[in-house]
Amino acid sequence: WTSKDGKQWTKLVRDENSFQWKPRGMISGSVVFNDRLWILGGGTYDTPTTKSRNYYNDIWSTKDGKSWVSHTRHAPWQARQYHHVVVYDDRMWVIAGYNAGDINDVWYSSDGENWYRVFGTPWQARHATSVVAHNNKLWLTLGSCMVPDLWQLDRSDDPNYKSPKEPPIKALTAIKLDGFTKR
């Protein structure tokens, strides 16, 4: 579906069976990057027609919502749903998620095909987390683990970050929240 004003909507694809990817309902991994709409991974619940959960790590993009390109059917990151995808520093980032258990990994790509893992993510595994780009950093907080924590990724001091031939990003920083403020 697409809309110019949020009131009038147009269905771009009349036949859902014409999509090349498998049906899914737990995407959470869609962004606009390099003038394309991207869908990364996702999954399904068990339903009367789907007897078990399915998890995907395929990557698709489109310029117009009608013609889709498959960038890979199996990205190097674990298939997942309830993950977060964010655009930061001219890269797409896949963070956390769920595949029969919570995941705490971080991956990034500048083209949707070549992926690099950030090793040593120190936070508790989680899905349905919130991730935003702010002040030239990525911020991660909350999620399924129900922990009042806040993490930031600052790659400004990492000389390996700009060279994908070297191991990327070596550390993340924790900011401990001491409790909640009642209002």
Backbone as JSON Lines, residues from 0, in Angstrom:
{"i":0,"aa":"W","n":[0.84,-1.18,0.0],"ca":[0.0,0.0,0.0],"c":[0.88,1.23,0.0]}
{"i":1,"aa":"T","n":[0.4,2.31,-0.62],"ca":[1.12,3.58,-0.65],"c":[0.13,4.73,-0.56]}
{"i":2,"aa":"S","n":[0.6,5.84,0.01],"ca":[-0.25,7.02,0.15],"c":[0.61,8.27,0.1]}
{"i":3,"aa":"K","n":[0.07,9.32,-0.53],"ca":[0.75,10.62,-0.54],"c":[0.3,11.49,0.62]}
{"i":4,"aa":"D","n":[-0.9,11.24,1.14],"ca":[-1.44,12.11,2.17],"c":[-1.87,11.38,3.45]}
{"i":5,"aa":"G","n":[-1.78,10.06,3.48],"ca":[-2.18,9.29,4.65],"c":[-3.68,9.03,4.72]}
{"i":6,"aa":"K","n":[-4.44,9.6,3.78],"ca":[-5.9,9.41,3.75],"c":[-6.32,8.46,2.63]}
{"i":7,"aa":"Q","n":[-5.78,8.69,1.46],"ca":[-6.09,7.87,0.29],"c":[-4.96,6.87,0.07]}
{"i":8,"aa":"W","n":[-5.28,5.58,0.08],"ca":[-4.28,4.52,-0.05],"c":[-4.52,3.74,-1.34]}
{"i":9,"aa":"T","n":[-3.43,3.33,-1.97],"ca":[-3.48,2.54,-3.19],"c":[-2.74,1.23,-2.98]}
{"i":10,"aa":"K","n":[-3.4,0.14,-3.32],"ca":[-2.75,-1.17,-3.23],"c":[-1.9,-1.37,-4.47]}
{"i":11,"aa":"L","n":[-0.59,-1.52,-4.28],"ca":[0.33,-1.63,-5.41],"c":[0.31,-3.0,-6.06]}
{"i":12,"aa":"V","n":[0.2,-4.03,-5.26],"ca":[0.21,-5.4,-5.78],"c":[-1.14,-6.02,-5.5]}
{"i":13,"aa":"R","n":[-1.87,-6.34,-6.54],"ca":[-3.23,-6.86,-6.39],"c":[-3.26,-8.32,-5.93]}
{"i":14,"aa":"D","n":[-2.25,-9.08,-6.31],"ca":[-2.22,-10.51,-5.98],"c":[-1.05,-10.8,-5.05]}
{"i":15,"aa":"E","n":[-1.35,-11.04,-3.77],"ca":[-0.29,-11.31,-2.79],"c":[0.55,-12.52,-3.17]}
{"i":16,"aa":"N","n":[0.01,-13.44,-3.96],"ca":[0.77,-14.62,-4.38],"c":[1.86,-14.27,-5.39]}
{"i":17,"aa":"S","n":[1.83,-13.04,-5.91],"ca":[2.86,-12.64,-6.88],"c":[4.17,-12.24,-6.19]}
{"i":18,"aa":"F","n":[4.15,-12.04,-4.88],"ca":[5.39,-11.73,-4.18],"c":[6.33,-12.92,-4.24]}
{"i":19,"aa":"Q","n":[7.61,-12.64,-4.38],"ca":[8.6,-13.71,-4.51],"c":[9.02,-14.27,-3.16]}
{"i":20,"aa":"W","n":[8.82,-13.51,-2.09],"ca":[9.24,-14.0,-0.78],"c":[8.09,-14.73,-0.1]}
{"i":21,"aa":"K","n":[8.44,-15.52,0.9],"ca":[7.44,-16.28,1.65],"c":[6.64,-15.33,2.54]}
{"i":22,"aa":"P","n":[5.36,-15.65,2.8],"ca":[4.55,-14.8,3.67],"c":[5.18,-14.67,5.06]}
{"i":23,"aa":"R","n":[4.99,-13.53,5.66],"ca":[5.52,-13.29,7.0],"c":[4.71,-12.2,7.66]}
{"i":24,"aa":"G","n":[4.69,-12.22,8.98],"ca":[3.96,-11.22,9.72],"c":[4.8,-10.53,10.77]}
{"i":25,"aa":"M","n":[5.92,-11.09,11.08],"ca":[6.79,-10.55,12.13],"c":[8.05,-9.96,11.5]}
{"i":26,"aa":"I","n":[7.87,-8.99,10.61],"ca":[9.04,-8.47,9.9],"c":[9.88,-7.64,10.85]}
{"i":27,"aa":"S","n":[9.42,-6.56,11.32],"ca":[10.14,-5.56,12.11],"c":[11.43,-5.13,11.45]}
{"i":28,"aa":"G","n":[11.79,-5.68,10.32],"ca":[13.04,-5.33,9.67],"c":[12.82,-4.68,8.33]}
{"i":29,"aa":"S","n":[12.3,-3.46,8.33],"ca":[12.13,-2.73,7.08],"c":[12.63,-1.31,7.26]}
{"i":30,"aa":"V","n":[13.34,-0.83,6.25],"ca":[13.88,0.53,6.27],"c":[13.89,1.09,4.86]}
{"i":31,"aa":"V","n":[14.08,2.4,4.76],"ca":[14.38,3.05,3.49],"c":[15.86,3.35,3.51]}
{"i":32,"aa":"F","n":[16.57,2.88,2.48],"ca":[18.02,3.02,2.41],"c":[18.42,3.14,0.94]}
{"i":33,"aa":"N","n":[19.22,4.14,0.61],"ca":[19.66,4.38,-0.77],"c":[18.49,4.41,-1.75]}
{"i":34,"aa":"D","n":[17.45,5.15,-1.38],"ca":[16.26,5.34,-2.22],"c":[15.53,4.04,-2.55]}
{"i":35,"aa":"R","n":[15.63,3.06,-1.67],"ca":[14.93,1.79,-1.85],"c":[14.25,1.41,-0.54]}
{"i":36,"aa":"L","n":[13.14,0.72,-0.62],"ca":[12.48,0.12,0.54],"c":[13.05,-1.28,0.69]}
{"i":37,"aa":"W","n":[13.51,-1.6,1.89],"ca":[14.16,-2.89,2.16],"c":[13.33,-3.69,3.16]}
{"i":38,"aa":"I","n":[13.28,-5.01,2.95],"ca":[12.71,-5.96,3.91],"c":[13.8,-6.97,4.23]}
{"i":39,"aa":"L","n":[14.11,-7.09,5.52],"ca":[15.21,-7.95,5.96],"c":[14.67,-8.95,6.98]}
{"i":40,"aa":"G","n":[14.67,-10.22,6.64],"ca":[14.26,-11.25,7.57],"c":[12.8,-11.17,7.95]}
{"i":41,"aa":"G","n":[12.48,-11.73,9.11],"ca":[11.12,-11.77,9.6],"c":[10.7,-13.2,9.88]}
{"i":42,"aa":"G","n":[9.42,-13.4,10.09],"ca":[8.96,-14.75,10.38],"c":[7.46,-14.83,10.5]}
{"i":43,"aa":"T","n":[7.01,-16.0,10.92],"ca":[5.58,-16.26,11.11],"c":[5.35,-16.97,12.44]}
{"i":44,"aa":"Y","n":[4.15,-16.82,12.94],"ca":[3.7,-17.64,14.06],"c":[3.19,-18.96,13.53]}
{"i":45,"aa":"D","n":[2.97,-19.91,14.43],"ca":[2.29,-21.13,14.02],"c":[0.8,-20.78,13.89]}
{"i":46,"aa":"T","n":[0.21,-21.19,12.78],"ca":[-1.19,-20.91,12.46],"c":[-1.83,-22.21,11.98]}
{"i":47,"aa":"P","n":[-3.13,-22.19,11.7],"ca":[-3.75,-23.41,11.16],"c":[-3.09,-23.89,9.86]}
{"i":48,"aa":"T","n":[-2.57,-22.97,9.05],"ca":[-1.92,-23.38,7.8],"c":[-0.41,-23.5,7.93]}
{"i":49,"aa":"T","n":[0.15,-22.94,8.98],"ca":[1.59,-23.05,9.24],"c":[1.74,-23.71,10.6]}
{"i":50,"aa":"K","n":[2.16,-24.94,10.62],"ca":[2.16,-25.73,11.86],"c":[3.29,-25.37,12.82]}
{"i":51,"aa":"S","n":[4.29,-24.65,12.35],"ca":[5.38,-24.23,13.24],"c":[5.83,-22.83,12.85]}
{"i":52,"aa":"R","n":[6.55,-22.2,13.74],"ca":[7.09,-20.88,13.43],"c":[8.15,-20.99,12.34]}
{"i":53,"aa":"N","n":[8.22,-19.96,11.53],"ca":[9.25,-19.87,10.5],"c":[10.07,-18.61,10.73]}
{"i":54,"aa":"Y","n":[11.36,-18.7,10.5],"ca":[12.26,-17.56,10.66],"c":[13.04,-17.4,9.36]}
{"i":55,"aa":"Y","n":[13.23,-16.16,8.92],"ca":[13.9,-15.9,7.65],"c":[15.07,-14.95,7.84]}
{"i":56,"aa":"N","n":[16.03,-15.05,6.94],"ca":[17.14,-14.1,6.88],"c":[17.41,-13.7,5.43]}
{"i":57,"aa":"D","n":[16.33,-13.61,4.66],"ca":[16.45,-13.15,3.28],"c":[16.37,-11.62,3.24]}
{"i":58,"aa":"I","n":[16.85,-11.04,2.14],"ca":[16.9,-9.58,2.01],"c":[16.35,-9.19,0.64]}
{"i":59,"aa":"W","n":[15.36,-8.29,0.66],"ca":[14.68,-7.84,-0.54],"c":[14.65,-6.31,-0.57]}
{"i":60,"aa":"S","n":[14.63,-5.72,-1.78],"ca":[14.46,-4.27,-1.87],"c":[13.7,-3.91,-3.15]}
{"i":61,"aa":"T","n":[13.14,-2.71,-3.14],"ca":[12.38,-2.2,-4.28],"c":[12.5,-0.69,-4.37]}
{"i":62,"aa":"K","n":[12.41,-0.17,-5.57],"ca":[12.34,1.28,-5.76],"c":[10.89,1.75,-5.87]}
{"i":63,"aa":"D","n":[10.0,0.87,-6.35],"ca":[8.64,1.28,-6.64],"c":[7.56,0.49,-5.9]}
{"i":64,"aa":"G","n":[7.94,-0.52,-5.12],"ca":[6.95,-1.33,-4.41],"c":[6.34,-2.43,-5.26]}
{"i":65,"aa":"K","n":[6.65,-2.45,-6.54],"ca":[6.11,-3.47,-7.44],"c":[7.16,-4.48,-7.87]}
{"i":66,"aa":"S","n":[8.32,-3.99,-8.25],"ca":[9.41,-4.85,-8.72],"c":[10.43,-5.0,-7.61]}
{"i":67,"aa":"W","n":[10.61,-6.24,-7.14],"ca":[11.48,-6.51,-6.01],"c":[12.74,-7.24,-6.45]}
{"i":68,"aa":"V","n":[13.85,-6.93,-5.79],"ca":[15.14,-7.56,-6.05],"c":[15.51,-8.4,-4.83]}
{"i":69,"aa":"S","n":[15.91,-9.64,-5.06],"ca":[16.42,-10.49,-3.99],"c":[17.93,-10.27,-3.9]}
{"i":70,"aa":"H","n":[18.39,-9.76,-2.76],"ca":[19.83,-9.54,-2.58],"c":[20.5,-10.79,-2.04]}
{"i":71,"aa":"T","n":[19.79,-11.54,-1.23],"ca":[20.26,-12.85,-0.77],"c":[19.09,-13.59,-0.14]}
{"i":72,"aa":"R","n":[19.09,-14.88,-0.3],"ca":[18.06,-15.71,0.33],"c":[18.48,-16.1,1.74]}
{"i":73,"aa":"H","n":[19.8,-16.01,2.03],"ca":[20.31,-16.4,3.35],"c":[21.48,-15.49,3.73]}
{"i":74,"aa":"A","n":[21.17,-14.42,4.44],"ca":[22.22,-13.53,4.94],"c":[23.06,-14.29,5.97]}
{"i":75,"aa":"P","n":[24.27,-13.82,6.28],"ca":[25.11,-14.54,7.25],"c":[24.59,-14.46,8.68]}
{"i":76,"aa":"W","n":[23.7,-13.51,8.96],"ca":[23.14,-13.45,10.3],"c":[22.0,-14.47,10.43]}
{"i":77,"aa":"Q","n":[21.8,-14.91,11.67],"ca":[20.8,-15.94,11.98],"c":[19.41,-15.46,11.56]}
{"i":78,"aa":"A","n":[18.62,-16.34,10.97],"ca":[17.23,-16.03,10.63],"c":[16.52,-15.58,11.91]}
{"i":79,"aa":"R","n":[15.6,-14.6,11.77],"ca":[15.0,-14.02,12.98],"c":[13.73,-13.25,12.68]}
{"i":80,"aa":"Q","n":[12.99,-13.02,13.74],"ca":[11.86,-12.09,13.73],"c":[12.0,-11.18,14.94]}
{"i":81,"aa":"Y","n":[11.17,-10.17,15.04],"ca":[11.22,-9.2,16.14],"c":[12.59,-8.55,16.29]}
{"i":82,"aa":"H","n":[13.3,-8.4,15.21],"ca":[14.61,-7.75,15.23],"c":[14.43,-6.27,14.9]}
{"i":83,"aa":"H","n":[15.49,-5.53,15.03],"ca":[15.43,-4.11,14.7],"c":[16.4,-3.84,13.55]}
{"i":84,"aa":"V","n":[15.94,-3.08,12.58],"ca":[16.79,-2.64,11.48],"c":[16.75,-1.12,11.48]}
{"i":85,"aa":"V","n":[17.93,-0.52,11.42],"ca":[18.03,0.94,11.45],"c":[19.1,1.36,10.45]}
{"i":86,"aa":"V","n":[18.94,2.55,9.88],"ca":[19.96,3.12,9.0],"c":[20.78,4.09,9.83]}
{"i":87,"aa":"Y","n":[22.09,3.91,9.78],"ca":[23.0,4.74,10.55],"c":[24.34,4.76,9.83]}
{"i":88,"aa":"D","n":[24.9,5.92,9.64],"ca":[26.23,6.08,9.05],"c":[26.33,5.39,7.68]}
{"i":89,"aa":"D","n":[25.33,5.62,6.85],"ca":[25.29,5.06,5.49],"c":[25.36,3.54,5.46]}
{"i":90,"aa":"R","n":[24.77,2.91,6.44],"ca":[24.72,1.46,6.53],"c":[23.37,1.03,7.11]}
{"i":91,"aa":"M","n":[22.97,-0.18,6.74],"ca":[21.82,-0.8,7.39],"c":[22.36,-1.67,8.52]}
{"i":92,"aa":"W","n":[21.7,-1.63,9.65],"ca":[22.12,-2.39,10.83],"c":[21.0,-3.34,11.21]}
{"i":93,"aa":"V","n":[21.33,-4.61,11.44],"ca":[20.4,-5.62,11.95],"c":[20.82,-5.91,13.38]}
{"i":94,"aa":"I","n":[19.89,-5.72,14.31],"ca":[20.22,-5.78,15.74],"c":[19.2,-6.64,16.48]}
{"i":95,"aa":"A","n":[19.72,-7.58,17.27],"ca":[18.91,-8.43,18.17],"c":[17.85,-9.22,17.39]}
{"i":96,"aa":"G","n":[16.86,-9.74,18.1],"ca":[15.8,-10.5,17.47],"c":[15.47,-11.78,18.23]}
{"i":97,"aa":"Y","n":[14.71,-12.63,17.55],"ca":[14.24,-13.86,18.17],"c":[14.24,-14.99,17.14]}
{"i":98,"aa":"N","n":[14.78,-16.16,17.54],"ca":[14.69,-17.39,16.77],"c":[14.73,-18.54,17.78]}
{"i":99,"aa":"A","n":[13.59,-18.92,18.28],"ca":[13.47,-19.94,19.32],"c":[14.22,-19.54,20.59]}
{"i":100,"aa":"G","n":[14.55,-18.29,20.7],"ca":[15.26,-17.7,21.84],"c":[15.76,-16.32,21.44]}
{"i":101,"aa":"D","n":[16.03,-15.49,22.44],"ca":[16.49,-14.13,22.17],"c":[17.91,-14.12,21.6]}
{"i":102,"aa":"I","n":[18.2,-13.1,20.8],"ca":[19.48,-12.94,20.11],"c":[20.08,-11.59,20.51]}
{"i":103,"aa":"N","n":[21.41,-11.51,20.63],"ca":[22.02,-10.22,20.96],"c":[23.15,-9.83,20.01]}
{"i":104,"aa":"D","n":[23.06,-10.22,18.75],"ca":[24.13,-9.86,17.83],"c":[23.83,-8.56,17.08]}
{"i":105,"aa":"V","n":[24.86,-8.01,16.42],"ca":[24.76,-6.78,15.65],"c":[25.51,-6.99,14.33]}
{"i":106,"aa":"W","n":[24.86,-6.63,13.23],"ca":[25.44,-6.75,11.89],"c":[25.2,-5.46,11.12]}
{"i":107,"aa":"Y","n":[26.09,-5.12,10.18],"ca":[25.86,-3.96,9.33],"c":[26.3,-4.23,7.9]}
{"i":108,"aa":"S","n":[25.7,-3.45,6.97],"ca":[26.01,-3.59,5.54],"c":[25.79,-2.25,4.85]}
{"i":109,"aa":"S","n":[26.61,-1.95,3.87],"ca":[26.42,-0.73,3.08],"c":[25.73,-1.04,1.75]}
{"i":110,"aa":"D","n":[25.47,-2.32,1.46],"ca":[24.84,-2.67,0.19],"c":[23.76,-3.75,0.29]}
{"i":111,"aa":"G","n":[23.53,-4.31,1.47],"ca":[22.52,-5.35,1.64],"c":[23.0,-6.74,1.25]}
{"i":112,"aa":"E","n":[24.22,-6.84,0.75],"ca":[24.75,-8.14,0.32],"c":[25.98,-8.56,1.11]}
{"i":113,"aa":"N","n":[26.83,-7.63,1.46],"ca":[28.05,-7.91,2.23],"c":[27.82,-7.43,3.66]}
{"i":114,"aa":"W","n":[27.86,-8.37,4.61],"ca":[27.53,-8.09,6.0],"c":[28.74,-8.28,6.9]}
{"i":115,"aa":"Y","n":[28.85,-7.43,7.91],"ca":[29.95,-7.48,8.87],"c":[29.36,-7.53,10.27]}
{"i":116,"aa":"R","n":[29.9,-8.41,11.08],"ca":[29.4,-8.58,12.45],"c":[30.19,-7.73,13.42]}
{"i":117,"aa":"V","n":[29.48,-7.15,14.37],"ca":[30.1,-6.45,15.5],"c":[30.21,-7.49,16.61]}
{"i":118,"aa":"F","n":[31.42,-7.85,16.97],"ca":[31.64,-8.88,17.99],"c":[31.64,-8.27,19.39]}
{"i":119,"aa":"G","n":[31.28,-9.08,20.36],"ca":[31.37,-8.67,21.76],"c":[30.21,-7.82,22.25]}
{"i":120,"aa":"T","n":[29.02,-8.0,21.7],"ca":[27.88,-7.24,22.21],"c":[27.61,-7.66,23.65]}
{"i":121,"aa":"P","n":[27.69,-6.72,24.59],"ca":[27.65,-7.07,26.0],"c":[26.26,-7.13,26.64]}
{"i":122,"aa":"W","n":[25.25,-6.67,25.94],"ca":[23.95,-6.63,26.59],"c":[23.27,-7.99,26.57]}
{"i":123,"aa":"Q","n":[22.28,-8.1,27.44],"ca":[21.49,-9.32,27.54],"c":[20.72,-9.52,26.23]}
{"i":124,"aa":"A","n":[20.66,-10.77,25.76],"ca":[19.91,-11.07,24.54],"c":[18.47,-10.61,24.69]}
{"i":125,"aa":"R","n":[17.88,-10.18,23.56],"ca":[16.53,-9.63,23.61],"c":[15.94,-9.56,22.21]}
{"i":126,"aa":"H","n":[14.64,-9.4,22.15],"ca":[13.97,-9.08,20.89],"c":[13.02,-7.92,21.16]}
{"i":127,"aa":"A","n":[12.46,-7.35,20.12],"ca":[11.54,-6.21,20.23],"c":[12.18,-5.04,20.98]}
{"i":128,"aa":"T","n":[13.46,-4.83,20.73],"ca":[14.16,-3.72,21.36],"c":[13.93,-2.43,20.6]}
{"i":129,"aa":"S","n":[14.27,-1.32,21.19],"ca":[14.21,-0.02,20.52],"c":[15.63,0.41,20.2]}
{"i":130,"aa":"V","n":[15.86,0.8,18.94],"ca":[17.17,1.27,18.5],"c":[16.95,2.54,17.7]}
{"i":131,"aa":"V","n":[17.72,3.58,18.02],"ca":[17.65,4.83,17.26],"c":[19.05,5.35,16.99]}
{"i":132,"aa":"A","n":[19.18,6.13,15.94],"ca":[20.42,6.85,15.64],"c":[20.23,8.27,16.16]}
{"i":133,"aa":"H","n":[21.18,8.72,17.0],"ca":[21.09,10.05,17.59],"c":[22.49,10.54,17.95]}
{"i":134,"aa":"N","n":[22.81,11.77,17.6],"ca":[24.12,12.37,17.9],"c":[25.29,11.5,17.43]}
{"i":135,"aa":"N","n":[25.18,11.01,16.22],"ca":[26.24,10.2,15.6],"c":[26.55,8.92,16.37]}
{"i":136,"aa":"K","n":[25.55,8.37,17.03],"ca":[25.69,7.11,17.77],"c":[24.41,6.31,17.58]}
{"i":137,"aa":"L","n":[24.53,5.01,17.77],"ca":[23.34,4.16,17.85],"c":[23.02,3.94,19.31]}
{"i":138,"aa":"W","n":[21.75,3.98,19.65],"ca":[21.3,3.78,21.02],"c":[20.33,2.6,21.04]}
{"i":139,"aa":"L","n":[20.52,1.69,21.97],"ca":[19.67,0.51,22.13],"c":[19.16,0.48,23.56]}
{"i":140,"aa":"T","n":[17.86,0.21,23.7],"ca":[17.29,0.12,25.04],"c":[16.07,-0.8,25.05]}
{"i":141,"aa":"L","n":[15.79,-1.29,26.24],"ca":[14.59,-2.07,26.53],"c":[14.47,-3.33,25.67]}
{"i":142,"aa":"G","n":[13.26,-3.77,25.43],"ca":[13.03,-5.01,24.69],"c":[12.43,-6.07,25.58]}
{"i":143,"aa":"S","n":[12.45,-7.29,25.1],"ca":[11.79,-8.4,25.77],"c":[12.42,-8.78,27.1]}
{"i":144,"aa":"C","n":[13.65,-8.38,27.35],"ca":[14.33,-8.79,28.59],"c":[13.88,-7.98,29.8]}
{"i":145,"aa":"M","n":[13.11,-6.91,29.58],"ca":[12.54,-6.12,30.68],"c":[13.6,-5.57,31.63]}
{"i":146,"aa":"V","n":[14.73,-5.15,31.09],"ca":[15.82,-4.58,31.88],"c":[15.9,-3.09,31.57]}
{"i":147,"aa":"P","n":[15.95,-2.22,32.59],"ca":[16.04,-0.78,32.33],"c":[17.47,-0.35,31.98]}
{"i":148,"aa":"D","n":[17.95,-0.8,30.83],"ca":[19.31,-0.45,30.43],"c":[19.3,0.4,29.17]}
{"i":149,"aa":"L","n":[20.43,1.02,28.9],"ca":[20.61,1.85,27.72],"c":[22.04,1.66,27.25]}
{"i":150,"aa":"W","n":[22.2,1.32,25.96],"ca":[23.52,1.06,25.39],"c":[23.76,1.99,24.21]}
{"i":151,"aa":"Q","n":[25.01,2.39,24.03],"ca":[25.33,3.21,22.86],"c":[26.49,2.6,22.09]}
{"i":152,"aa":"L","n":[26.41,2.72,20.78],"ca":[27.49,2.3,19.9],"c":[28.11,3.56,19.33]}
{"i":153,"aa":"D","n":[29.36,3.79,19.66],"ca":[30.09,4.95,19.16],"c":[31.31,4.42,18.42]}
{"i":154,"aa":"R","n":[31.3,4.53,17.13],"ca":[32.38,3.98,16.33],"c":[33.42,5.04,15.96]}
{"i":155,"aa":"S","n":[33.33,6.24,16.51],"ca":[34.22,7.33,16.1],"c":[35.69,7.08,16.42]}
{"i":156,"aa":"D","n":[36.0,6.32,17.46],"ca":[37.4,6.06,17.82],"c":[37.93,4.74,17.28]}
{"i":157,"aa":"D","n":[37.16,4.04,16.49],"ca":[37.57,2.73,16.02],"c":[38.17,2.81,14.62]}
{"i":158,"aa":"P","n":[39.48,2.66,14.48],"ca":[40.1,2.77,13.16],"c":[39.71,1.63,12.22]}
{"i":159,"aa":"N","n":[39.25,0.51,12.75],"ca":[38.88,-0.62,11.91],"c":[37.51,-0.47,11.26]}
{"i":160,"aa":"Y","n":[36.71,0.44,11.78],"ca":[35.33,0.57,11.31],"c":[35.26,0.94,9.83]}
{"i":161,"aa":"K","n":[36.11,1.82,9.38],"ca":[36.04,2.3,8.0],"c":[36.59,1.3,7.0]}
{"i":162,"aa":"S","n":[37.31,0.3,7.44],"ca":[37.91,-0.68,6.54],"c":[37.24,-2.03,6.73]}
{"i":163,"aa":"P","n":[36.33,-2.42,5.82],"ca":[35.62,-3.68,6.01],"c":[36.51,-4.91,5.88]}
{"i":164,"aa":"K","n":[37.76,-4.75,5.5],"ca":[38.66,-5.9,5.41],"c":[39.2,-6.29,6.78]}
{"i":165,"aa":"E","n":[39.08,-5.41,7.74],"ca":[39.55,-5.65,9.1],"c":[38.35,-6.0,9.99]}
{"i":166,"aa":"P","n":[38.6,-6.61,11.14],"ca":[37.48,-6.88,12.06],"c":[36.82,-5.57,12.47]}
{"i":167,"aa":"P","n":[35.51,-5.46,12.32],"ca":[34.83,-4.21,12.63],"c":[34.59,-4.02,14.12]}
{"i":168,"aa":"I","n":[34.41,-2.81,14.52],"ca":[34.0,-2.35,15.83],"c":[34.31,-3.3,16.97]}
{"i":169,"aa":"K","n":[35.04,-2.78,17.93],"ca":[35.52,-3.64,19.0],"c":[34.74,-3.52,20.3]}
{"i":170,"aa":"A","n":[33.96,-2.46,20.5],"ca":[33.34,-2.32,21.81],"c":[32.06,-1.51,21.76]}
{"i":171,"aa":"L","n":[31.24,-1.73,22.74],"ca":[30.05,-0.95,22.97],"c":[30.14,-0.38,24.38]}
{"i":172,"aa":"T","n":[29.41,0.67,24.63],"ca":[29.45,1.34,25.93],"c":[28.11,1.15,26.63]}
{"i":173,"aa":"A","n":[28.15,0.88,27.91],"ca":[26.92,0.75,28.69],"c":[26.67,2.03,29.46]}
{"i":174,"aa":"I","n":[25.42,2.42,29.52],"ca":[24.99,3.51,30.37],"c":[23.93,2.92,31.28]}
{"i":175,"aa":"K","n":[24.21,2.84,32.56],"ca":[23.32,2.19,33.52],"c":[22.27,3.17,34.0]}
{"i":176,"aa":"L","n":[21.03,2.77,33.89],"ca":[19.93,3.55,34.44],"c":[19.64,3.0,35.83]}
{"i":177,"aa":"D","n":[19.55,3.86,36.8],"ca":[19.4,3.42,38.18],"c":[17.95,3.2,38.61]}
{"i":178,"aa":"G","n":[17.03,3.45,37.77],"ca":[15.64,3.22,38.15],"c":[14.72,4.03,37.28]}
{"i":179,"aa":"F","n":[13.48,4.06,37.67],"ca":[12.47,4.76,36.9],"c":[12.04,6.0,37.66]}
{"i":180,"aa":"T","n":[11.68,7.03,36.93],"ca":[11.16,8.25,37.53],"c":[9.65,8.24,37.39]}
{"i":181,"aa":"K","n":[8.95,8.4,38.49],"ca":[7.49,8.44,38.45],"c":[7.05,9.86,38.15]}
{"i":182,"aa":"R","n":[6.04,9.97,37.32],"ca":[5.51,11.3,36.98],"c":[4.04,11.34,37.23]}
